[in-house]
Amino acid sequence: MRDVKLQKAIDDDYNDRILEQETALPKVLEQTIGLLAYLSKNDIVSEKDTELISTITNSSTVEVLSPEIGIINKFKKLKSFNFKCGSGDVNETALNCSNPESPVLAVAYIASRDPRYNLPGNLQLLDIARGEAYNLYGHVALDLKSKTDLWTSVTDVKFSADGKFIFSASTDATIKIWQIDETRNFKKPYDTKVCQSQINRLAVSQKPKTGYMYQFASCEDSGSVQVHSLKKDQYKFTLSSQEFQEEKCYRPGSDVLFGPENLLIVGHSGFTDDTQGVVKVWDVNTKKKECYMKCYFSSSISCLDMSHYGKWVACGTTGVDNEEGDGRMWIWNLQCGSKVYCTTQEKDANVISISHDDKYIALGGISNTVYVFDPRKMNMLLYAFKHDDPNDGLPHDGIMSLHWIPGSSLLISGGNDNCVKIWDVNKCGRQNPLVYQFAEHDSPVTSVRLSPDLSLMTVGVSTGKIYIYSSNESFIQAGNRLKYL
């Protein structure tokens, strides 16, 4: 009897909810029509979507609108200009939009070691609103054969959070700190003067240690990891550096990032005698030489990303020297110390990116394919997004840039096919996940940056060209009159 009464109560509740939905349906339709009209008026949906307005009252189903529609429409409206005035291939870029009306782009270039082809312009700043490109002169090294200073390749470049400083690293074993002001009169840069070898990556702290205005970290070939701090004493800035390195560390530092509570997370590659990679965690708030925690992996660590809730680190891998890696991508849980891996066809990973809701991990590398996983189901590949392979017979680096767009299911990738592609992971299995692409570039894509509001995108390529996409017509006009200063 109890089961019969329980079932009757369930049925009555279900029937009541169905009745409520039926009586509320006209109101829902009216609200939906109003929403569609608003979206159409504000150009958030496409013309195809607005057809629902005239047909929705006669339809038995209502199409659910998604933010992806508006985002793609934003991309479709971007206009572009391009320029080329650097020393070689675009190696890395950094975009600062702390002032949306005056965004600036820093560009790091590769420089030829051959004196005959060694050109200035290994580090540049582009003022997008003014249409002005500036060379930042500083990264040079003495060539023993020619007895002359040569421009060196700039390996990484970052902005401070407020956009007032540029931090640049190079193969010349130096880190330069450039102060930016409205006059664009670049003074002699600060120099850390403590590095031992080529610097591979930089990371900027969003919450510097108490007493310091700015903090950033570096990792280098020697295995040394350092945190560099800037503070202002009266009228000038002073620079100090703190080294984090265990004794007898021979593993080159490959990537570095700041985690929660100002923890410093560093990936290291293996070497000839020991091909294992390792990730180390240091507490920046202390001066201890011992690392906070560390974990060893089966292959060299090539790239890192931190989950947005700060619980785990995703690690891409590669081989030592010219050898292939084992294709494993790892997740290391910082809270409990556990680790899990998935196996991919990517033997040489360049970049790894975690979605802003921590639901997806994307990995890209020399295979020119983007591999997407669910961190909760690492034993199963969700999707593989392929860029076309170039047919020029030349070696290329594959996927170099990956970005998840917040609040959506969209992923942006730049590859060897000269294209920046936009994928919708929610369409996989039902429709073509490639929803849009920018294919106007003249060579493989090496770096992609986006403004927070998606009104600005920058693309660097291997011929040294920079492409600027913007919905701001004044930016495009300024770019078409670009001045080199």
C-alpha positions in Angstrom: 0.0 0.0 0.0 2.9 2.4 0.9 4.4 1.9 -2.6 1.0 2.6 -4.3 0.6 5.8 -2.3 4.1 6.8 -3.1 3.6 6.2 -6.8 0.3 8.1 -6.8 2.0 11.1 -5.1 4.8 11.0 -7.8 2.2 10.9 -10.6 0.1 13.7 -9.1 3.3 15.9 -8.7 4.3 15.1 -12.3 0.8 16.0 -13.7 0.8 19.2 -11.7 4.2 20.2 -13.2 3.0 19.4 -16.7 -0.1 21.6 -16.2 2.1 24.5 -14.9 4.3 24.2 -17.9 1.4 24.2 -20.4 -0.2 27.3 -18.8 3.1 29.1 -18.7 4.0 28.2 -22.3 2.4 31.3 -23.9 4.3 33.5 -21.5 7.6 31.7 -22.2 7.0 32.2 -26.0 6.3 35.8 -25.5 9.5 36.3 -23.5 11.5 34.3 -26.1 10.2 36.4 -29.0 11.1 39.6 -27.1 14.6 38.2 -26.4 15.1 37.3 -30.0 14.0 40.7 -31.1 16.5 42.3 -28.6 19.3 40.1 -29.7 18.6 40.9 -33.4 18.4 44.6 -32.8 21.8 44.6 -31.0 23.3 42.4 -33.6 24.0 39.5 -31.3 22.4 36.8 -33.5 22.7 36.1 -37.2 20.0 36.7 -39.8 19.3 33.0 -39.8 18.5 33.0 -36.1 16.1 36.0 -36.4 13.8 33.9 -38.7 12.7 32.2 -35.5 10.8 35.4 -34.5 8.2 35.0 -37.3 7.9 31.2 -36.9 8.2 30.5 -33.3 4.5 30.8 -32.4 3.7 28.0 -34.9 6.6 25.8 -33.9 6.4 22.9 -31.4 10.0 23.3 -30.4 12.1 26.3 -29.3 15.7 26.6 -30.4 18.0 27.4 -27.5 20.2 30.4 -28.1 23.8 30.1 -27.1 26.6 32.6 -26.5 28.6 31.0 -29.3 26.4 32.7 -31.9 27.2 36.2 -30.7 30.9 35.4 -30.3 31.2 34.1 -33.9 29.3 37.1 -35.2 31.9 39.3 -33.4 34.7 37.5 -35.1 33.0 37.9 -38.5 33.0 41.7 -38.1 36.7 42.0 -37.5 38.8 43.9 -40.1 42.5 43.6 -40.4 45.8 45.2 -41.3 49.3 43.6 -41.2 52.9 44.7 -41.1 56.4 43.2 -41.1 59.4 45.0 -39.7 61.1 42.5 -37.2 64.3 40.6 -37.2 62.8 37.2 -38.2 60.0 34.8 -37.3 57.5 35.9 -34.7 58.5 33.9 -31.6 56.0 35.2 -28.9 53.6 38.1 -28.4 51.9 39.7 -25.4 48.8 41.9 -25.6 47.9 44.5 -22.9 44.4 45.9 -22.8 44.5 47.5 -19.4 43.4 50.7 -21.3 41.0 49.4 -23.9 41.2 52.6 -25.8 44.9 52.3 -26.2 45.9 48.6 -26.4 49.6 47.8 -27.0 51.3 44.7 -28.4 54.8 43.5 -27.5 56.4 41.2 -30.1 59.4 38.9 -29.6 61.3 37.8 -32.7 63.9 35.2 -33.6 67.1 36.7 -34.9 69.6 34.9 -37.2 72.9 34.0 -35.8 74.6 34.5 -39.2 76.1 38.1 -39.2 75.0 38.5 -42.8 71.4 38.1 -42.0 71.3 39.4 -38.4 68.8 42.3 -38.3 67.5 44.7 -35.7 64.0 44.5 -34.5 64.1 41.5 -32.2 61.8 43.2 -29.7 59.1 45.6 -30.7 56.1 47.5 -29.2 53.1 48.3 -31.3 50.8 51.1 -30.1 47.7 50.0 -31.9 45.6 53.2 -31.4 48.4 55.5 -32.6 49.6 53.2 -35.4 53.2 53.3 -34.2 55.8 50.5 -34.0 58.9 51.0 -31.8 62.1 48.9 -31.7 63.3 48.2 -28.2 67.1 48.0 -28.3 68.8 45.9 -25.7 69.1 42.1 -26.4 72.5 41.7 -28.0 75.5 39.4 -27.6 79.1 39.5 -28.9 79.8 37.2 -31.8 83.3 35.8 -31.3 84.0 35.3 -35.0 83.0 38.7 -36.3 83.9 40.5 -33.1 80.6 42.4 -33.4 77.4 42.6 -31.3 74.6 40.6 -32.9 70.9 40.9 -32.1 69.8 37.8 -30.2 66.5 35.9 -30.3 63.9 37.0 -27.7 62.4 33.9 -26.2 59.5 35.4 -24.2 57.8 38.7 -23.5 55.2 39.6 -20.9 53.5 42.8 -19.6 52.9 43.7 -16.0 49.2 43.5 -15.1 48.8 47.3 -15.4 50.7 47.5 -18.7 53.4 49.9 -17.3 56.3 47.5 -17.8 57.5 45.0 -20.3 59.6 42.0 -19.3 61.6 40.3 -22.0 63.9 37.3 -22.0 66.5 36.2 -24.5 69.1 33.7 -25.6 71.7 36.2 -24.5 71.1 35.1 -20.9 69.5 38.4 -19.9 66.1 39.7 -18.8 65.3 43.3 -19.6 62.6 45.4 -17.8 61.2 48.2 -19.9 59.2 51.0 -18.4 56.4 52.4 -20.6 55.0 55.9 -20.5 52.8 58.0 -22.6 55.8 59.7 -24.4 57.0 56.2 -25.7 60.5 57.5 -24.9 62.0 54.2 -23.8 64.7 54.7 -21.2 67.6 52.3 -20.7 66.0 49.0 -19.4 66.6 47.5 -16.1 68.7 44.3 -16.3 68.4 41.4 -13.8 72.2 40.5 -14.3 71.8 37.2 -12.5 70.9 34.7 -15.2 73.3 31.9 -16.0 72.0 30.7 -19.4 69.3 31.1 -22.0 66.0 32.0 -20.4 63.1 29.9 -21.8 59.9 31.3 -20.2 58.6 34.1 -18.0 55.5 34.3 -15.8 54.0 37.3 -14.1 52.4 37.2 -10.6 49.0 38.8 -10.4 49.4 39.1 -6.6 53.0 40.1 -5.8 54.5 39.5 -2.4 53.7 42.1 0.2 56.0 45.1 -0.2 56.6 44.7 -3.9 54.7 46.4 -6.8 55.6 43.8 -9.4 56.9 40.2 -9.4 57.7 37.9 -12.3 59.5 34.6 -12.6 62.0 33.0 -15.1 63.2 29.5 -15.9 66.4 28.8 -17.9 68.5 26.1 -19.5 70.8 25.8 -16.5 67.8 24.7 -14.3 67.8 27.9 -12.4 64.5 29.4 -11.4 64.3 33.0 -10.2 61.7 35.4 -9.0 62.4 39.0 -9.8 60.8 41.8 -7.7 60.3 45.5 -8.4 59.5 48.1 -5.8 59.5 51.8 -5.8 61.7 53.7 -3.3 60.8 57.4 -3.3 61.4 58.4 -7.0 63.0 55.3 -8.5 62.4 51.6 -8.9 64.8 49.0 -7.4 65.1 45.4 -8.6 65.9 42.3 -6.6 66.1 38.6 -7.6 65.7 35.4 -5.5 66.9 32.1 -6.9 65.0 28.8 -6.4 67.2 25.9 -7.2 68.0 22.6 -5.5 71.6 21.5 -5.5 72.8 19.5 -8.5 69.9 20.4 -10.7 70.8 19.7 -14.3 67.3 19.7 -15.7 66.5 22.7 -18.0 63.5 24.7 -17.0 60.9 24.5 -19.8 57.9 26.4 -18.4 56.9 28.4 -15.4 53.6 29.8 -13.9 52.2 31.2 -10.7 49.7 29.1 -8.8 47.4 29.8 -5.8 48.9 31.5 -2.7 51.8 32.7 -4.8 53.2 29.2 -5.3 55.7 29.0 -8.2 55.2 25.9 -10.5 58.1 25.0 -12.8 58.3 22.3 -15.4 61.7 20.7 -16.2 62.9 18.6 -19.1 65.1 15.6 -18.8 68.7 15.2 -20.1 70.8 12.6 -21.7 71.5 10.5 -18.6 68.0 10.8 -17.2 65.1 11.5 -19.6 62.5 11.9 -16.8 60.8 15.2 -16.5 59.9 16.8 -13.2 57.5 19.5 -12.0 58.5 21.5 -8.8 56.5 23.8 -6.6 58.2 26.5 -4.6 56.7 28.8 -2.0 57.6 32.4 -3.1 56.7 33.8 0.3 59.6 32.0 1.9 63.3 31.9 1.2 63.7 28.1 1.6 66.0 26.4 -0.9 63.9 23.2 -0.7 61.0 23.0 -3.0 57.5 22.8 -1.5 56.7 19.6 -3.4 57.7 17.9 -6.7 56.7 15.1 -9.0 58.6 13.0 -11.6 57.1 12.1 -15.0 58.0 9.6 -17.7 59.1 12.2 -20.3 60.4 15.7 -20.4 57.9 18.4 -19.4 57.4 20.9 -22.3 54.4 23.0 -21.2 52.1 23.6 -18.2 48.7 25.1 -17.4 47.0 25.5 -14.0 43.3 24.7 -13.4 41.3 27.8 -12.8 40.4 26.6 -9.3 44.1 26.0 -8.5 43.7 22.3 -7.7 45.7 20.6 -10.4 48.3 21.2 -13.1 48.2 19.8 -16.6 51.5 18.9 -18.2 52.4 18.4 -21.8 55.5 16.3 -22.6 58.3 15.8 -25.2 61.5 13.9 -25.7 65.1 14.7 -24.9 67.3 16.3 -27.7 66.0 14.9 -31.0 64.2 11.9 -29.5 60.4 11.6 -29.4 58.4 11.7 -26.2 56.0 9.0 -25.1 52.9 11.0 -26.0 51.6 11.2 -22.5 49.7 14.2 -21.0 49.6 14.3 -17.3 47.4 15.8 -14.6 49.0 16.3 -11.2 46.7 17.0 -8.2 48.4 19.5 -6.0 46.1 18.8 -3.1 46.6 15.1 -2.7 49.7 14.5 -4.8 48.1 12.0 -7.2 48.8 12.0 -10.9 47.0 10.4 -13.9 47.9 10.4 -17.6 46.3 9.9 -21.0 48.2 8.8 -24.1 48.0 10.8 -27.3 49.7 10.8 -30.7 51.5 14.0 -29.8 55.1 13.1 -29.1 56.3 16.8 -29.0 53.8 19.1 -27.2 54.1 22.9 -27.6 51.1 24.2 -25.7 48.4 23.1 -23.3 45.3 25.0 -22.3 42.6 24.3 -19.7 39.0 25.7 -20.3 37.8 28.3 -17.8 35.3 25.9 -16.2 38.0 23.2 -15.9 35.9 20.8 -18.0 38.3 20.4 -20.9 42.1 20.2 -21.6 43.4 21.0 -25.0 46.9 19.9 -26.1 48.8 20.9 -29.3 52.2 20.2 -30.8 54.2 19.2 -33.8 51.5 16.8 -35.1 49.4 19.8 -36.1 46.5 18.3 -34.3 44.6 19.6 -31.2 43.7 16.8 -28.7 40.8 17.5 -26.3 40.3 15.6 -23.1 37.9 15.6 -20.1 40.1 15.7 -17.0 37.6 13.4 -15.2 37.9 10.8 -18.0 41.6 10.8 -18.9 41.4 7.3 -20.4 39.3 8.5 -23.4 40.1 11.1 -26.1 37.1 13.3 -26.6 38.0 15.1 -29.8 40.9 15.5 -32.2 40.8 18.8 -34.3 43.2 18.6 -37.3 44.9 21.5 -39.0 45.9 20.7 -42.6 49.6 19.8 -43.1 51.6 22.2 -45.3 53.0 20.7 -48.5 56.1 22.8 -48.8 58.4 20.1 -47.5 59.8 22.3 -44.7 59.9 21.4 -41.0 57.3 23.2 -38.9 56.4 23.4 -35.2 52.7 22.5 -35.5 50.2 24.0 -33.1 51.7 26.9 -31.2 48.6 28.7 -29.7 45.5 27.5 -28.0 42.9 29.7 -26.2 39.5 28.8 -24.7 37.0 31.6 -24.9 35.4 32.2 -21.4 31.7 31.5 -21.0 31.5 29.4 -24.2 32.4 26.0 -25.7 34.8 27.7 -28.2 38.4 26.8 -28.7 40.9 28.8 -30.8 44.0 27.2 -32.4 46.8 28.4 -34.6 48.5 25.9 -36.9 50.9 25.0 -39.7 48.2 25.6 -42.3 48.4 29.4 -41.9 45.0 29.4 -40.2 43.5 30.4 -37.0 40.6 28.1 -36.4 37.6 28.3 -34.1 36.1 25.0 -32.8 32.9 24.4 -30.9 33.3 21.3 -28.8 29.6 21.1 -28.2 29.0 20.4 -31.9 31.3 17.4 -32.0 29.4 14.3 -33.1 26.4 16.2 -34.4 27.8 18.9 -36.7 31.1 20.1 -38.1 32.9 21.5 -35.0 34.9 24.0 -37.1 32.6 27.1 -36.9 34.9 29.8 -38.3 38.5 30.4 -39.4 40.9 33.2 -40.3 42.9 31.9 -43.3 44.5 35.1 -44.7 48.0 34.5 -43.2 51.0 33.9 -45.4 52.8 31.3 -43.2 52.3 29.1 -40.1 50.8 30.7 -37.1 53.1 31.1 -34.1 51.2 33.3 -31.7 47.6 34.4 -31.1 46.3 36.9 -28.6 42.8 38.1 -27.8 41.4 41.1 -25.9 39.0 40.2 -23.1 36.0 41.6 -25.0 37.1 39.8 -28.3 37.1 43.1 -30.2 40.8 42.7 -30.9 42.9 39.7 -32.0 46.6 39.6 -32.9 48.3 36.9 -34.9 52.0 36.4 -35.4 53.4 34.1 -38.1 56.7 32.5 -39.1 57.5 35.0 -41.9 57.7 37.7 -39.3 54.3 39.3 -40.2 51.9 40.6 -37.5 48.2 40.6 -38.3 45.9 42.9 -36.3 42.1 42.2 -36.3 39.8 44.7 -34.8 36.2 46.0 -34.8 37.5 49.5 -34.1 37.7 51.3 -37.4 40.1 53.9 -36.0 42.6 51.1 -35.1 42.5 49.8 -38.7 43.0 53.3 -40.2 45.9 53.9 -37.9 47.4 50.6 -38.8 47.2 51.3 -42.5 49.3 54.4 -41.8 51.7 52.6 -39.6 54.9 54.5 -38.6 58.1 52.7 -37.6 59.9 54.6 -34.9 
